[in-house]
Amino acid sequence: GHTTQKPIKLIEDLILKHSNEDEVILDPFIGSGTTGEACVKTKRNFIGIESDIESIEMCKKRGLNIWRER
């Protein structure tokens, strides 16, 4: 859990309504990775930006491929 985590079903519905498969979704505050997980499930690519190391670790636990610049 992240302090402002949204239900994955809500994010999936938004992604399906406002994008097409193989498009790229940008989440400038990816937090725990709900948007990234929803993108994977709906066959979208994603770019997530996050500065909090604990949030990045949550994304990794969800199986999201995260790259971190130091």
DOKERO-578849 format. One record per atom (N, C-alpha, C, CB): residue in one letter; atom name; x, y, z. Coordinates in steps of 0.02 Angstrom, whole numbers, plus 50000, padded with zeros to 5 digits. Glycine has a CB too. Layout:
<recs>
+--------+-------+-------+-------+-------+
| residu | atome |    px |    py |    pz |
+--------+-------+-------+-------+-------+
|      A |    CA |     X |     Y |     Z |
...
+--------+-------+-------+-------+-------+
</recs>
This chain:
<recs>
+--------+-------+-------+-------+-------+
| residu | atome |    px |    py |    pz |
+--------+-------+-------+-------+-------+
|      G |     N | 50034 | 49941 | 50000 |
|      G |    CA | 50000 | 50000 | 50000 |
|      G |     C | 50037 | 50065 | 50000 |
|      G |    CB | 49961 | 49998 | 50051 |
|      H |     N | 50014 | 50105 | 49957 |
|      H |    CA | 50038 | 50174 | 49951 |
|      H |     C | 49983 | 50220 | 49979 |
|      H |    CB | 50054 | 50192 | 49876 |
|      T |     N | 50001 | 50277 | 50003 |
|      T |    CA | 49953 | 50321 | 50036 |
|      T |     C | 49896 | 50344 | 49991 |
|      T |    CB | 49989 | 50381 | 50064 |
|      T |     N | 49907 | 50349 | 49926 |
|      T |    CA | 49855 | 50371 | 49881 |
|      T |     C | 49840 | 50320 | 49826 |
|      T |    CB | 49874 | 50438 | 49849 |
|      Q |     N | 49851 | 50257 | 49841 |
|      Q |    CA | 49840 | 50204 | 49791 |
|      Q |     C | 49767 | 50202 | 49769 |
|      Q |    CB | 49862 | 50136 | 49819 |
|      K |     N | 49757 | 50194 | 49704 |
|      K |    CA | 49690 | 50190 | 49674 |
|      K |     C | 49675 | 50117 | 49659 |
|      K |    CB | 49685 | 50234 | 49610 |
|      P |     N | 49610 | 50100 | 49656 |
|      P |    CA | 49591 | 50031 | 49636 |
|      P |     C | 49613 | 50017 | 49564 |
|      P |    CB | 49515 | 50021 | 49644 |
|      I |     N | 49643 | 49959 | 49554 |
|      I |    CA | 49668 | 49943 | 49487 |
|      I |     C | 49613 | 49941 | 49436 |
|      I |    CB | 49704 | 49875 | 49488 |
|      K |     N | 49553 | 49919 | 49455 |
|      K |    CA | 49497 | 49917 | 49407 |
|      K |     C | 49480 | 49986 | 49382 |
|      K |    CB | 49435 | 49885 | 49441 |
|      L |     N | 49482 | 50036 | 49425 |
|      L |    CA | 49469 | 50105 | 49404 |
|      L |     C | 49521 | 50127 | 49352 |
|      L |    CB | 49471 | 50153 | 49465 |
|      I |     N | 49584 | 50114 | 49365 |
|      I |    CA | 49637 | 50135 | 49319 |
|      I |     C | 49632 | 50097 | 49253 |
|      I |    CB | 49707 | 50123 | 49350 |
|      E |     N | 49617 | 50031 | 49256 |
|      E |    CA | 49608 | 49992 | 49195 |
|      E |     C | 49551 | 50021 | 49152 |
|      E |    CB | 49593 | 49918 | 49212 |
|      D |     N | 49495 | 50038 | 49184 |
|      D |    CA | 49438 | 50066 | 49147 |
|      D |     C | 49457 | 50131 | 49113 |
|      D |    CB | 49379 | 50077 | 49195 |
|      L |     N | 49493 | 50175 | 49149 |
|      L |    CA | 49515 | 50238 | 49119 |
|      L |     C | 49561 | 50226 | 49060 |
|      L |    CB | 49549 | 50282 | 49172 |
|      I |     N | 49608 | 50181 | 49068 |
|      I |    CA | 49656 | 50166 | 49014 |
|      I |     C | 49620 | 50138 | 48953 |
|      I |    CB | 49709 | 50116 | 49038 |
|      L |     N | 49573 | 50093 | 48963 |
|      L |    CA | 49536 | 50063 | 48907 |
|      L |     C | 49493 | 50115 | 48871 |
|      L |    CB | 49492 | 50006 | 48933 |
|      K |     N | 49465 | 50162 | 48907 |
|      K |    CA | 49422 | 50213 | 48877 |
|      K |     C | 49460 | 50267 | 48840 |
|      K |    CB | 49379 | 50244 | 48929 |
|      H |     N | 49523 | 50279 | 48860 |
|      H |    CA | 49559 | 50337 | 48834 |
|      H |     C | 49622 | 50321 | 48796 |
|      H |    CB | 49575 | 50382 | 48889 |
|      S |     N | 49633 | 50257 | 48779 |
|      S |    CA | 49693 | 50240 | 48740 |
|      S |     C | 49681 | 50175 | 48701 |
|      S |    CB | 49755 | 50231 | 48788 |
|      N |     N | 49728 | 50160 | 48658 |
|      N |    CA | 49725 | 50100 | 48618 |
|      N |     C | 49784 | 50054 | 48636 |
|      N |    CB | 49726 | 50116 | 48542 |
|      E |     N | 49777 | 49990 | 48620 |
|      E |    CA | 49832 | 49943 | 48632 |
|      E |     C | 49896 | 49970 | 48600 |
|      E |    CB | 49815 | 49873 | 48605 |
|      D |     N | 49951 | 49956 | 48633 |
|      D |    CA | 50019 | 49974 | 48610 |
|      D |     C | 50035 | 50049 | 48615 |
|      D |    CB | 50028 | 49953 | 48540 |
|      E |     N | 49988 | 50090 | 48638 |
|      E |    CA | 50004 | 50160 | 48649 |
|      E |     C | 50043 | 50166 | 48715 |
|      E |    CB | 49940 | 50203 | 48651 |
|      V |     N | 50070 | 50225 | 48727 |
|      V |    CA | 50110 | 50237 | 48786 |
|      V |     C | 50071 | 50282 | 48835 |
|      V |    CB | 50178 | 50270 | 48768 |
|      I |     N | 50069 | 50260 | 48898 |
|      I |    CA | 50036 | 50297 | 48951 |
|      I |     C | 50091 | 50327 | 48995 |
|      I |    CB | 49987 | 50252 | 48992 |
|      L |     N | 50086 | 50391 | 49010 |
|      L |    CA | 50134 | 50424 | 49055 |
|      L |     C | 50102 | 50434 | 49123 |
|      L |    CB | 50157 | 50492 | 49025 |
|      D |     N | 50136 | 50411 | 49175 |
|      D |    CA | 50114 | 50424 | 49244 |
|      D |     C | 50173 | 50459 | 49278 |
|      D |    CB | 50093 | 50358 | 49281 |
|      P |     N | 50169 | 50526 | 49286 |
|      P |    CA | 50226 | 50563 | 49314 |
|      P |     C | 50235 | 50553 | 49389 |
|      P |    CB | 50217 | 50635 | 49300 |
|      F |     N | 50188 | 50519 | 49421 |
|      F |    CA | 50194 | 50504 | 49493 |
|      F |     C | 50171 | 50433 | 49504 |
|      F |    CB | 50151 | 50555 | 49537 |
|      I |     N | 50211 | 50384 | 49483 |
|      I |    CA | 50188 | 50315 | 49478 |
|      I |     C | 50175 | 50281 | 49545 |
|      I |    CB | 50238 | 50275 | 49441 |
|      G |     N | 50202 | 50308 | 49598 |
|      G |    CA | 50188 | 50280 | 49665 |
|      G |     C | 50203 | 50206 | 49669 |
|      G |    CB | 50115 | 50292 | 49683 |
|      S |     N | 50153 | 50167 | 49688 |
|      S |    CA | 50163 | 50095 | 49697 |
|      S |     C | 50157 | 50056 | 49633 |
|      S |    CB | 50113 | 50068 | 49747 |
|      G |     N | 50139 | 50088 | 49577 |
|      G |    CA | 50139 | 50054 | 49513 |
|      G |     C | 50072 | 50030 | 49487 |
|      G |    CB | 50183 | 49998 | 49516 |
|      T |     N | 50017 | 50055 | 49515 |
|      T |    CA | 49951 | 50033 | 49493 |
|      T |     C | 49941 | 50047 | 49419 |
|      T |    CB | 49897 | 50068 | 49533 |
|      T |     N | 49961 | 50106 | 49396 |
|      T |    CA | 49953 | 50122 | 49325 |
|      T |     C | 49995 | 50076 | 49282 |
|      T |    CB | 49972 | 50195 | 49312 |
|      G |     N | 50056 | 50063 | 49303 |
|      G |    CA | 50099 | 50017 | 49264 |
|      G |     C | 50070 | 49948 | 49259 |
|      G |    CB | 50168 | 50013 | 49296 |
|      E |     N | 50044 | 49922 | 49314 |
|      E |    CA | 50013 | 49856 | 49314 |
|      E |     C | 49951 | 49855 | 49269 |
|      E |    CB | 49994 | 49834 | 49385 |
|      A |     N | 49911 | 49908 | 49272 |
|      A |    CA | 49852 | 49912 | 49230 |
|      A |     C | 49871 | 49916 | 49156 |
|      A |    CB | 49809 | 49974 | 49249 |
|      C |     N | 49925 | 49950 | 49141 |
|      C |    CA | 49949 | 49954 | 49071 |
|      C |     C | 49970 | 49885 | 49046 |
|      C |    CB | 50008 | 50003 | 49066 |
|      V |     N | 50006 | 49849 | 49086 |
|      V |    CA | 50028 | 49781 | 49066 |
|      V |     C | 49966 | 49738 | 49053 |
|      V |    CB | 50072 | 49749 | 49122 |
|      K |     N | 49917 | 49741 | 49097 |
|      K |    CA | 49857 | 49700 | 49090 |
|      K |     C | 49815 | 49719 | 49028 |
|      K |    CB | 49813 | 49706 | 49151 |
|      T |     N | 49818 | 49782 | 49008 |
|      T |    CA | 49778 | 49805 | 48951 |
|      T |     C | 49820 | 49815 | 48887 |
|      T |    CB | 49744 | 49870 | 48969 |
|      K |     N | 49880 | 49789 | 48888 |
|      K |    CA | 49925 | 49789 | 48829 |
|      K |     C | 49944 | 49860 | 48806 |
|      K |    CB | 49892 | 49753 | 48772 |
|      R |     N | 49960 | 49901 | 48856 |
|      R |    CA | 49986 | 49968 | 48842 |
|      R |     C | 50058 | 49971 | 48868 |
|      R |    CB | 49943 | 50024 | 48875 |
|      N |     N | 50097 | 50015 | 48840 |
|      N |    CA | 50164 | 50029 | 48865 |
|      N |     C | 50157 | 50087 | 48915 |
|      N |    CB | 50214 | 50047 | 48807 |
|      F |     N | 50204 | 50093 | 48960 |
|      F |    CA | 50200 | 50147 | 49008 |
|      F |     C | 50268 | 50175 | 49025 |
|      F |    CB | 50165 | 50125 | 49071 |
|      I |     N | 50267 | 50238 | 49043 |
|      I |    CA | 50325 | 50273 | 49071 |
|      I |     C | 50302 | 50298 | 49138 |
|      I |    CB | 50351 | 50331 | 49023 |
|      G |     N | 50338 | 50279 | 49190 |
|      G |    CA | 50321 | 50302 | 49257 |
|      G |     C | 50380 | 50340 | 49287 |
|      G |    CB | 50303 | 50243 | 49302 |
|      I |     N | 50364 | 50393 | 49321 |
|      I |    CA | 50415 | 50435 | 49353 |
|      I |     C | 50402 | 50434 | 49428 |
|      I |    CB | 50415 | 50508 | 49324 |
|      E |     N | 50454 | 50422 | 49466 |
|      E |    CA | 50446 | 50421 | 49539 |
|      E |     C | 50514 | 50436 | 49571 |
|      E |    CB | 50419 | 50351 | 49564 |
|      S |     N | 50514 | 50476 | 49623 |
|      S |    CA | 50576 | 50493 | 49658 |
|      S |     C | 50584 | 50456 | 49724 |
|      S |    CB | 50579 | 50568 | 49670 |
|      D |     N | 50529 | 50430 | 49751 |
|      D |    CA | 50531 | 50397 | 49816 |
|      D |     C | 50555 | 50325 | 49809 |
|      D |    CB | 50461 | 50400 | 49849 |
|      I |     N | 50610 | 50308 | 49841 |
|      I |    CA | 50640 | 50242 | 49834 |
|      I |     C | 50593 | 50187 | 49860 |
|      I |    CB | 50706 | 50239 | 49872 |
|      E |     N | 50555 | 50200 | 49912 |
|      E |    CA | 50508 | 50149 | 49938 |
|      E |     C | 50453 | 50134 | 49887 |
|      E |    CB | 50477 | 50173 | 50004 |
|      S |     N | 50430 | 50186 | 49852 |
|      S |    CA | 50380 | 50175 | 49800 |
|      S |     C | 50409 | 50135 | 49742 |
|      S |    CB | 50353 | 50242 | 49775 |
|      I |     N | 50471 | 50149 | 49725 |
|      I |    CA | 50503 | 50111 | 49671 |
|      I |     C | 50508 | 50038 | 49691 |
|      I |    CB | 50574 | 50140 | 49656 |
|      E |     N | 50524 | 50024 | 49753 |
|      E |    CA | 50527 | 49955 | 49776 |
|      E |     C | 50458 | 49921 | 49772 |
|      E |    CB | 50554 | 49952 | 49848 |
|      M |     N | 50405 | 49958 | 49786 |
|      M |    CA | 50337 | 49930 | 49780 |
|      M |     C | 50323 | 49911 | 49707 |
|      M |    CB | 50284 | 49981 | 49805 |
|      C |     N | 50346 | 49953 | 49661 |
|      C |    CA | 50337 | 49938 | 49589 |
|      C |     C | 50373 | 49874 | 49571 |
|      C |    CB | 50362 | 49997 | 49546 |
|      K |     N | 50433 | 49867 | 49595 |
|      K |    CA | 50472 | 49806 | 49581 |
|      K |     C | 50437 | 49744 | 49608 |
|      K |    CB | 50542 | 49812 | 49611 |
|      K |     N | 50407 | 49750 | 49667 |
|      K |    CA | 50371 | 49693 | 49696 |
|      K |     C | 50310 | 49673 | 49654 |
|      K |    CB | 50348 | 49709 | 49767 |
|      R |     N | 50283 | 49721 | 49616 |
|      R |    CA | 50227 | 49707 | 49571 |
|      R |     C | 50251 | 49676 | 49506 |
|      R |    CB | 50188 | 49771 | 49557 |
|      G |     N | 50317 | 49669 | 49499 |
|      G |    CA | 50344 | 49640 | 49437 |
|      G |     C | 50354 | 49688 | 49381 |
|      G |    CB | 50300 | 49586 | 49414 |
|      L |     N | 50353 | 49753 | 49397 |
|      L |    CA | 50363 | 49804 | 49345 |
|      L |     C | 50437 | 49815 | 49334 |
|      L |    CB | 50328 | 49870 | 49364 |
|      N |     N | 50456 | 49821 | 49272 |
|      N |    CA | 50526 | 49832 | 49255 |
|      N |     C | 50541 | 49906 | 49265 |
|      N |    CB | 50541 | 49810 | 49180 |
|      I |     N | 50577 | 49920 | 49318 |
|      I |    CA | 50591 | 49989 | 49337 |
|      I |     C | 50665 | 50004 | 49329 |
|      I |    CB | 50568 | 50003 | 49410 |
|      W |     N | 50678 | 50060 | 49298 |
|      W |    CA | 50747 | 50085 | 49291 |
|      W |     C | 50753 | 50146 | 49334 |
|      W |    CB | 50764 | 50100 | 49216 |
|      R |     N | 50807 | 50150 | 49370 |
|      R |    CA | 50817 | 50207 | 49415 |
|      R |     C | 50883 | 50241 | 49399 |
|      R |    CB | 50816 | 50184 | 49489 |
|      E |     N | 50881 | 50306 | 49389 |
|      E |    CA | 50941 | 50346 | 49379 |
|      E |     C | 50962 | 50372 | 49447 |
|      E |    CB | 50930 | 50404 | 49328 |
|      R |     N | 51025 | 50368 | 49462 |
|      R |    CA | 51051 | 50393 | 49526 |
|      R |     C | 51086 | 50459 | 49518 |
|      R |    CB | 51099 | 50343 | 49558 |
+--------+-------+-------+-------+-------+
</recs>
